[in-house]
Amino acid sequence: MNKTNAMRLLDKAKIAYKVAEYAVDESDLSGTHIADSLGLSYSGVFKTLVAKGDKTGILVFCIPVDKTLDMKKIATISGNKKVEMIEMKQLLPLTGYIRGGCSPIGMKKKYKTFIDESCLDKAEISVSAGVRGGQIILAPRDLIAYTEAETASLT
C-alpha cells in the first residue's frame, strides 16, 4: 500500500503505527466487515463518523465498529443542543476523505474530535488509513494526543 497522508503525518510526528490491508468489498463498507477481514475484534476497530452540532459546527467521532452514536450524549458532551450526521455528499469536501476511508488523522481542517473512552482499555486500536483497504493500528493514547481528542462515552 502506498503511504497515505495520515501515515505521512504520523511519520512526521514520530508516532509508531502498523498498517493492515484488506480486500475492499464495495457492497460492504462496514467496519465489522473490515474487522472480520483483518481478524480483529469489533471493540478494537474504530470507525470515524462526522456530524454537525447546532452550536459548534463540524465534529468528529471515533467509536467501535459494532456500536452506534448516542445522539443525546454526543450533543451534551460537545456543547450542542442538537447534533446531526452530515450528508454523505459533504464528507469529501469537509474532510478530504470518502466513505469507507475516513480517518480522524489528516482531515482538511482540524475539527473537534471525540474518541469513545473504551479505547483506553486497549493497547492498540485500528482506524482508517485514509483509503478504502487500509487501516492504521496504533496506541489509542497516541491517537488521542495527535488529534487532540477528548475521550467520553459516546455510544
N, C-alpha and C positions, 0 to 999 in steps of 0.2 A: 504494500500500500504506500502510495506517495504521502509525504508529510502534509498534514492539513495545517491550516492556520492555527487551530487550537494546539496542535503538537508543537509548532514553532514557538508559540507564546510560552508554553510550559518549559521548553528547552531554554529559552531566553531567561526565564525566571529560575532556572536550575531546579525545577521540580521533577522528581522521579516519577515515571509512569511506564506502563506497559501498553502495548496495542494488541487488541484482539480483533481478528477479521472474521466475518461471517458472510454466507451467501445471501444476497438480498432477494427477498420474495416480494415483488411489487404488490401481490394480492394480500400480503400480511406484513404491515409495517409496525406491528405492535411490539412493545418492549418485551412481552412474555415470549414472543417468537424469537427475539434476539437472545434472551436469557437461555431458552431451550437450545438454540443453535450453538451457543458457546458453553453449554453445560454449567451455567452459573445459577445461583439461587435468585429467585424473584426479588428477595429482600436486599440483594446486593447490586442489582442493576437499576439505575435511576433514570427516569425519563424527564425531559426538560419541557415544561409547559409555560406558555406565555399568555399573560392575562393583562387586563387593563382595569385599574382602580378608578373610581369616580373622582377621587381627590389627587391621587399620586401618579396617575398615568400608568405606563408600562411596567409590569412586574414579571419576574422570572421565578418559577418554582421547580424544584427537583424533588421528585418523590419516587418511591419504589414502583416498578412497572406494573405490579398487580394491585395497586391502590388507586383511589380517586381523590382528588382535592376536595376538602370540605370548604365550600364557598363561604360559609358564615365565619369559620375560623380564620381563613386567609384574609377576609375583609378586615376583621378585628386586628389581626396581627400586623397588617400592612397599613393600618390607619385610614381605612376607607369605610364608607357606609355600604358600598356595593362593589363587587369585583366580577367581571365577566371575562370569559375566554376570548381572545382575539379571533377574528375570522381567519381561516386558513390562508386566504389570498394576501393577508397582511404580514404573514410570518417572514417571508423572504425580504420584503422591503424594510421591515423593522429590525430583523436580526442578521440578515445575510445568510440564513440557513433555510433548508427546505424541510418539509415534514419527513420524519424518519431519520433526519440527520441534523437535528438542532442540538447544539452543545451550549452549556452555560459558559463556556470559555470562548472568548474572542468574538462576541456579538458586535455588530456595527457600532453600538453605543453601550455605555456602561449603565445597565439597568439594576434597580434594587433587586437583589436575589435572595431567595429563601430556600434552604435545603432541609428536608424532613429530618428531625432530630434522631430518627432511627439509624442514620448513617454513623452516629457516634459510637455505636456498638460494634462497628466493623473495622477490621484492619485495612481493608480495601473496598472501594466501590467502583462501579463502572458507569461512565456517562458517554454520550455520543462523542465521537472524534470530530464531528462536524460534517460527516458524509455518511450516506447510507452504506452499510457494510463494514463500518469501523467503530470500535469502542475504545475508550481510554480507561485504563484501570489504574487508580491512584489512591493514596491515603485520603480519607474524607477531610481530615484537618488541613491538608494541603489545598484541596479544592475550596474549602471554606475561606482559607486565608487569601488565596489568589482572587476569588470572585468577591471578596469582602461580604460574604453571605451571612445571614442570620440563620440560626437553626431554631426550629419550632415544630410543634406537632401540626402537620398540615393536612392530614387525612382523617 
